[in-house]
Amino acid sequence: MIEELNMVYEELKSSNQKTINHLETELLKVRAGKASPAMLGSVMVDYYGSPTIITQVANIGTMDARTITVQPWEKSMLTEIMKGIINANLGFAPQNNGEMLIISVPPLTEERRRELVKRAKSESEHAKVGTRNNRKDALDMVKSLKDDGLSEDLMKDAESEIQNITNAFSSKIDEILVEKEKDIMTI
């Protein structure tokens, strides 16, 4: 039975780590005023009729803290990449110089920074809901082990351990959020 409980704990930790990885990916999309290639990470481009992620058709870099450059591997893709960036609804207006796209990242206003903090909080709340769902799944697995002969004491210990794991991941989510808030609010 101990082996099965350890498998439940490992499954819970794995699921929670996936939740945190997803949170970090989502928070990368919340721009903090500094230009970053990750800002375009979710942009899809129509590559000869097939939706393709932008990093597979172009090099993305930064010239300085306020400028992103997109250098397509084929010049004929410039307009498609431009459409993809505009359709991604990121609030960017790319400039086409015939060789590459240049995107100026405007400085954030105080109001916009507060909106971004709200969005980051919303993403972290989604992650916490995910960890609570993972906890529920783990508790359900432990209850099914009770039917297979798990003692009452081991079940109580397992519930306590599952709660401790969930609390640890919840604290990690809070730390990530505090760091992102600091990043957003720093001018």
Backbone as numpy.savetxt, mean C-alpha at the origin, in Angstrom:
# Nx Ny Nz CAx CAy CAz Cx Cy Cz
-1.41 -31.37 18.93 -2.21 -30.16 18.93 -1.36 -28.89 18.93
-0.22 -28.94 19.62 0.65 -27.76 19.67 1.12 -27.39 18.26
1.41 -28.42 17.47 1.86 -28.18 16.09 0.78 -27.46 15.29
-0.47 -27.87 15.45 -1.56 -27.23 14.74 -1.73 -25.77 15.18
-1.58 -25.54 16.50 -1.68 -24.17 17.00 -0.57 -23.29 16.43
0.65 -23.84 16.36 1.76 -23.07 15.78 1.49 -22.73 14.31
0.84 -23.66 13.61 0.48 -23.38 12.21 -0.54 -22.25 12.14
-1.47 -22.22 13.07 -2.47 -21.15 13.12 -1.77 -19.81 13.36
-0.81 -19.78 14.31 -0.08 -18.55 14.61 0.70 -18.06 13.39
1.37 -19.00 12.72 2.17 -18.63 11.53 1.27 -18.12 10.41
0.12 -18.75 10.24 -0.83 -18.30 9.22 -1.32 -16.89 9.54
-1.61 -16.63 10.81 -2.05 -15.30 11.23 -0.96 -14.26 10.98
0.27 -14.59 11.35 1.37 -13.65 11.13 1.57 -13.38 9.65
1.48 -14.41 8.84 1.65 -14.26 7.39 0.55 -13.38 6.81
-0.68 -13.62 7.20 -1.81 -12.82 6.70 -1.67 -11.36 7.13
-1.27 -11.14 8.38 -1.10 -9.77 8.86 0.05 -9.07 8.16
1.12 -9.81 7.84 2.24 -9.20 7.12 1.80 -8.78 5.72
0.96 -9.59 5.10 0.42 -9.23 3.77 -0.42 -7.96 3.89
-1.18 -7.85 4.97 -2.00 -6.66 5.19 -1.11 -5.42 5.33
-0.02 -5.56 6.07 0.91 -4.43 6.26 1.60 -4.08 4.94
1.98 -5.09 4.17 2.61 -4.82 2.87 1.64 -4.06 1.96
0.36 -4.45 1.99 -0.65 -3.77 1.19 -0.80 -2.31 1.66
-0.81 -2.10 2.97 -0.91 -0.75 3.51 0.25 0.10 3.03
1.46 -0.44 3.11 2.63 0.32 2.68 2.55 0.67 1.19
2.06 -0.27 0.39 1.89 -0.01 -1.05 0.88 1.10 -1.27
-0.23 1.05 -0.54 -1.26 2.08 -0.70 -0.76 3.44 -0.23
0.02 3.47 0.84 0.53 4.74 1.35 1.57 5.35 0.41
2.24 4.53 -0.38 3.17 5.08 -1.37 2.43 5.94 -2.40
1.16 5.60 -2.63 0.36 6.35 -3.60 -0.09 7.70 -3.04
-0.06 7.85 -1.72 -0.43 9.11 -1.09 0.82 9.98 -1.12
0.82 10.95 -2.02 2.05 11.71 -2.21 2.28 12.71 -1.09
3.54 12.87 -0.76 3.89 13.74 0.37 4.58 15.02 -0.10
4.37 15.41 -1.35 4.94 16.67 -1.82 6.26 16.50 -2.54
6.98 15.43 -2.27 8.24 15.18 -2.95 7.97 14.26 -4.14
8.62 14.55 -5.26 8.45 13.71 -6.44 9.08 12.34 -6.19
8.35 11.30 -6.59 8.85 9.94 -6.42 8.32 9.08 -7.56
9.18 8.21 -8.14 8.69 7.32 -9.20 7.53 6.44 -8.73
7.46 6.16 -7.44 6.39 5.31 -6.91 5.01 5.95 -7.10
4.97 7.27 -7.29 3.69 7.95 -7.49 2.97 7.45 -8.75
3.74 6.98 -9.71 3.15 6.50 -10.97 3.03 4.98 -11.00
3.30 4.33 -9.87 3.32 2.87 -9.81 2.03 2.19 -10.22
0.88 2.85 -10.07 -0.40 2.22 -10.38 -0.92 2.58 -11.77
-0.14 3.39 -12.53 -0.60 3.84 -13.84 -0.56 2.69 -14.86
-1.68 2.52 -15.55 -1.77 1.50 -16.61 -1.76 2.21 -17.96
-1.03 1.61 -18.92 -0.88 2.19 -20.25 -1.41 1.18 -21.27
-2.08 1.69 -22.31 -2.54 0.82 -23.39 -1.36 0.54 -24.31
-0.78 -0.64 -24.16 0.40 -1.02 -24.95 -0.06 -1.96 -26.06
-0.30 -1.38 -27.23 -0.78 -2.13 -28.40 -2.01 -2.98 -28.07
-2.97 -2.34 -27.40 -4.23 -3.00 -27.11 -4.27 -3.77 -25.80
-3.15 -3.85 -25.11 -3.09 -4.61 -23.86 -2.76 -3.68 -22.70
-3.59 -3.65 -21.64 -3.27 -2.79 -20.50 -1.99 -3.28 -19.81
-1.03 -2.38 -19.69 0.29 -2.73 -19.15 0.69 -1.69 -18.12
1.35 -2.14 -17.06 1.80 -1.20 -16.03 2.91 -0.33 -16.61
2.94 0.93 -16.23 3.82 1.92 -16.85 5.30 1.54 -16.76
5.70 0.88 -15.68 7.12 0.54 -15.51 7.59 -0.50 -16.53
6.66 -1.12 -17.25 7.04 -2.11 -18.26 7.17 -1.50 -19.65
6.87 -0.19 -19.78 7.01 0.46 -21.08 7.89 1.71 -21.02
8.35 2.08 -19.83 9.14 3.31 -19.70 9.99 3.29 -18.43
11.05 4.09 -18.46 11.85 4.34 -17.26 11.27 5.56 -16.57
11.12 5.48 -15.26 10.59 6.59 -14.49 11.67 7.05 -13.52
11.91 8.34 -13.50 12.94 8.87 -12.60 12.54 10.23 -12.09
13.41 10.83 -11.28 13.16 12.17 -10.77 14.35 13.06 -11.12
14.04 14.25 -11.61 15.10 15.22 -11.90 15.50 15.96 -10.62
14.49 16.31 -9.85 14.69 17.00 -8.57 13.50 16.68 -7.67
13.37 17.37 -6.55 12.31 17.06 -5.58 10.91 17.37 -6.09
10.80 18.10 -7.20 9.49 18.51 -7.72 9.20 18.01 -9.14
10.08 17.21 -9.73 9.91 16.82 -11.12 10.13 15.33 -11.33
9.15 14.70 -12.00 9.25 13.29 -12.38 9.44 13.25 -13.90
10.33 12.37 -14.36 10.50 12.18 -15.80 10.07 10.76 -16.17
9.46 10.65 -17.35 9.04 9.35 -17.88 9.65 9.22 -19.27
10.61 8.32 -19.40 11.32 8.09 -20.67 10.82 6.77 -21.27
9.94 6.84 -22.30 9.44 5.60 -22.88 10.52 4.87 -23.67
10.39 3.57 -23.76 11.34 2.78 -24.52 11.08 2.91 -26.01
9.85 3.26 -26.36 9.48 3.52 -27.75 8.83 4.90 -27.79
9.36 5.80 -28.64 8.81 7.16 -28.69 7.34 7.18 -29.08
6.91 6.17 -29.84 5.51 6.13 -30.26 4.56 5.95 -29.09
5.10 5.55 -27.93 4.26 5.32 -26.75 4.02 6.59 -25.92
4.66 7.71 -26.28 4.53 8.94 -25.49 3.07 9.34 -25.25
2.26 9.36 -26.30 0.88 9.80 -26.13 0.07 8.80 -25.30
0.32 7.50 -25.49 -0.40 6.49 -24.71 -0.04 6.60 -23.22
1.25 6.81 -22.94 1.69 6.97 -21.55 1.06 8.22 -20.95
1.02 9.29 -21.74 0.42 10.54 -21.27 -1.06 10.32 -20.93
-1.78 9.61 -21.82 -3.20 9.30 -21.56 -3.34 8.47 -20.28
-2.45 7.49 -20.11 -2.50 6.64 -18.92 -2.33 7.43 -17.64
-1.39 8.39 -17.65 -1.14 9.21 -16.46 -2.35 10.08 -16.17
-2.92 10.67 -17.20 -4.10 11.53 -17.00 -5.28 10.69 -16.52
-5.49 9.51 -17.14 -6.61 8.65 -16.75 -6.46 8.06 -15.35
-5.23 7.99 -14.83 -5.01 7.47 -13.48 -5.53 8.43 -12.43
-5.88 9.65 -12.85 -6.51 10.62 -11.95 -5.64 10.94 -10.74
-4.35 11.16 -10.98 -3.42 11.49 -9.90 -3.26 13.00 -9.72
-3.88 13.77 -10.61 -3.78 15.22 -10.51 -2.53 15.76 -11.18
-1.92 15.01 -12.09 -0.71 15.44 -12.78 -1.05 15.85 -14.20
-0.32 16.86 -14.71 -0.45 17.29 -16.10 0.92 17.12 -16.76
1.16 15.97 -17.39 2.48 15.73 -17.98 2.73 16.61 -19.21
3.97 17.05 -19.36 4.40 17.85 -20.51 5.22 16.96 -21.43
4.91 16.97 -22.71 5.60 16.13 -23.69 6.61 17.00 -24.43
7.92 16.65 -24.33 8.92 17.42 -25.06 9.42 16.68 -26.30
8.73 15.62 -26.69 9.10 14.85 -27.87 10.03 13.68 -27.56
10.74 13.75 -26.46 11.66 12.69 -26.04 11.13 11.95 -24.81
10.55 12.73 -23.90 10.06 12.17 -22.64 8.94 13.03 -22.10
8.28 12.52 -21.06 7.25 13.30 -20.36 7.88 13.89 -19.11
7.55 15.13 -18.84 8.04 15.80 -17.64 6.81 16.17 -16.82
6.81 15.74 -15.57 5.67 15.98 -14.69 6.14 16.84 -13.53
5.55 18.02 -13.40 5.85 18.88 -12.26 4.90 18.53 -11.13
5.46 18.24 -9.97 4.65 17.91 -8.80 4.44 19.21 -8.04
3.20 19.71 -8.02 2.96 21.00 -7.34 3.13 20.88 -5.83
3.59 21.96 -5.19 3.67 21.93 -3.73 2.28 21.80 -3.12
2.22 21.14 -1.98 0.93 20.90 -1.34 0.51 22.07 -0.47
-0.79 22.40 -0.52 -1.32 23.41 0.39 -1.60 22.74 1.74
-1.80 23.54 2.76 -2.10 23.01 4.09 -3.38 22.17 4.06
-4.38 22.67 3.34 -5.66 21.95 3.25 -5.47 20.60 2.57
-4.69 20.59 1.49 -4.44 19.34 0.77 -3.67 18.35 1.64
-2.73 18.87 2.43 -1.97 18.00 3.34 -2.92 17.33 4.34
-3.86 18.08 4.86 -4.82 17.52 5.82 -5.68 16.43 5.14
-6.07 16.67 3.88 -6.84 15.66 3.15 -6.02 14.38 2.98
-4.74 14.55 2.67 -3.87 13.39 2.48 -3.69 12.62 3.79
-3.62 13.34 4.91 -3.52 12.68 6.21 -4.79 11.88 6.47
-5.95 12.45 6.13 -7.22 11.72 6.30 -7.22 10.46 5.46
-6.71 10.56 4.24 -6.65 9.39 3.36 -5.72 8.33 3.94
-4.59 8.77 4.47 -3.64 7.82 5.07 -4.28 7.14 6.28
-5.03 7.91 7.09 -5.72 7.33 8.25 -6.76 6.31 7.79
-7.45 6.62 6.71 -8.45 5.70 6.17 -7.79 4.40 5.73
-6.65 4.51 5.05 -5.94 3.30 4.60 -5.47 2.47 5.80
-5.01 3.15 6.85 -4.55 2.41 8.03 -5.72 1.75 8.74
-6.88 2.39 8.71 -8.06 1.78 9.32 -8.48 0.53 8.55
-8.36 0.59 7.22 -8.65 -0.60 6.40 -7.70 -1.73 6.78
-6.44 -1.39 7.02 -5.45 -2.41 7.40 -5.81 -3.01 8.76
-6.27 -2.17 9.69 -6.66 -2.69 11.01 -7.86 -3.62 10.90
-8.80 -3.26 10.03 -9.95 -4.14 9.80 -9.45 -5.48 9.25
-8.47 -5.42 8.37 -7.88 -6.64 7.83 -7.26 -7.51 8.91
-6.54 -6.89 9.84 -5.93 -7.68 10.92 -7.00 -8.27 11.84
-8.09 -7.53 12.05 -9.17 -8.08 12.88 -9.85 -9.25 12.18
-9.99 -9.15 10.86 -10.56 -10.28 10.10 -9.63 -11.48 10.17
-8.33 -11.23 10.09 -7.36 -12.32 10.21 -7.45 -12.97 11.59
-7.64 -12.13 12.63 -7.80 -12.66 13.99 -9.02 -13.55 14.09
-10.12 -13.09 13.49 -11.36 -13.89 13.52 -11.14 -15.24 12.84
-10.45 -15.23 11.69 -10.18 -16.49 10.99 -9.33 -17.42 11.86
-8.32 -16.86 12.54 -7.46 -17.68 13.40 -8.26 -18.25 14.57
-9.13 -17.43 15.16 -9.96 -17.92 16.27 -10.91 -19.03 15.80
-11.42 -18.89 14.58 -12.28 -19.94 14.03 -11.51 -21.24 13.86
-10.24 -21.12 13.42 -9.41 -22.32 13.27 -9.18 -23.00 14.63
-8.95 -22.18 15.66 -8.74 -22.73 17.00 -10.00 -23.42 17.50
-11.17 -22.82 17.23 -12.43 -23.44 17.64 -12.64 -24.78 16.94
-12.22 -24.86 15.68 -12.36 -26.14 14.97 -11.41 -27.19 15.57
-10.27 -26.73 16.11 -9.35 -27.66 16.78 -9.95 -28.16 18.10
-10.79 -27.34 18.73 -11.43 -27.77 19.98 -12.31 -28.99 19.72
-12.96 -28.98 18.56 -13.79 -30.14 18.19 -12.93 -31.39 17.98
-11.66 -31.18 17.63 -10.75 -32.31 17.41 -10.03 -32.74 18.70
-10.41 -32.15 19.83 -9.84 -32.59 21.10 -8.89 -31.60 21.77
-8.89 -30.34 21.36 -8.04 -29.33 22.01 -8.59 -29.03 23.40
-7.71 -29.03 24.40 -8.17 -28.80 25.77 -8.58 -27.34 25.96
-9.40 -27.12 26.99 -9.91 -25.78 27.29 -8.76 -24.82 27.61
-7.77 -25.29 28.39 -6.63 -24.45 28.76 -5.82 -24.04 27.53
-5.55 -24.99 26.65 -4.79 -24.67 25.43 -5.57 -23.70 24.54
-6.88 -23.85 24.54 -7.70 -22.96 23.73 -7.61 -21.52 24.26
-7.68 -21.37 25.59 -7.57 -20.03 26.19 -6.20 -19.43 25.91
-5.14 -20.25 26.02 -3.78 -19.77 25.73 -3.66 -19.36 24.27
-4.26 -20.13 23.38 -4.21 -19.83 21.96 -4.93 -18.51 21.65
-6.10 -18.31 22.27 -6.84 -17.05 22.06 -6.01 -15.87 22.54
-5.35 -16.03 23.67 -4.49 -14.97 24.21 -3.33 -14.68 23.26
-2.69 -15.73 22.74 -1.56 -15.56 21.82 -2.02 -14.88 20.52
-3.18 -15.27 20.02 -3.73 -14.66 18.80 -3.98 -13.17 19.02
-4.50 -12.83 20.20 -4.75 -11.42 20.51 -3.43 -10.65 20.60
-2.40 -11.26 21.20 -1.09 -10.61 21.30 -0.50 -10.35 19.91
-0.62 -11.32 19.02 -0.10 -11.16 17.65 -0.85 -10.01 16.96
-2.18 -10.01 17.11 -3.00 -8.97 16.49 -2.63 -7.59 17.04
-2.43 -7.49 18.36 -2.04 -6.21 18.97 -0.70 -5.73 18.43
0.25 -6.64 18.25 1.57 -6.27 17.75 1.47 -5.69 16.33
0.67 -6.34 15.48 0.52 -5.84 14.12 -0.28 -4.53 14.08
-1.22 -4.39 14.98 -1.98 -3.15 15.06 -1.06 -1.99 15.46
-0.15 -2.25 16.39 0.83 -1.23 16.79 1.74 -0.86 15.63
2.12 -1.85 14.83 2.97 -1.60 13.67 2.24 -0.70 12.67
0.95 -0.95 12.49 0.14 -0.11 11.59 0.13 1.33 12.10
-0.04 1.50 13.42 -0.03 2.84 14.00 1.31 3.54 13.77
2.41 2.80 13.92 3.74 3.38 13.69 3.89 3.83 12.24
3.44 3.01 11.31 3.53 3.35 9.88 2.72 4.62 9.61
1.52 4.71 10.21 0.66 5.88 10.00 1.32 7.15 10.56
1.89 7.06 11.75 2.54 8.23 12.36 3.67 8.72 11.46
4.45 7.78 10.94 5.57 8.13 10.05 5.06 8.80 8.79
3.98 8.28 8.21 3.42 8.86 6.98 2.84 10.24 7.25
2.16 10.41 8.39 1.62 11.72 8.75 2.73 12.75 8.85
3.81 12.36 9.51 4.96 13.25 9.66 5.51 13.62 8.29
5.59 12.64 7.40 6.09 12.85 6.05 5.19 13.82 5.27
3.89 13.64 5.39 2.94 14.49 4.67 2.97 15.93 5.20
3.01 16.08 6.51 2.90 17.41 7.10 4.21 18.21 7.07
5.33 17.54 6.77 6.61 18.26 6.68 6.67 19.01 5.37
6.97 20.29 5.47 7.03 21.15 4.26 8.44 21.14 3.71
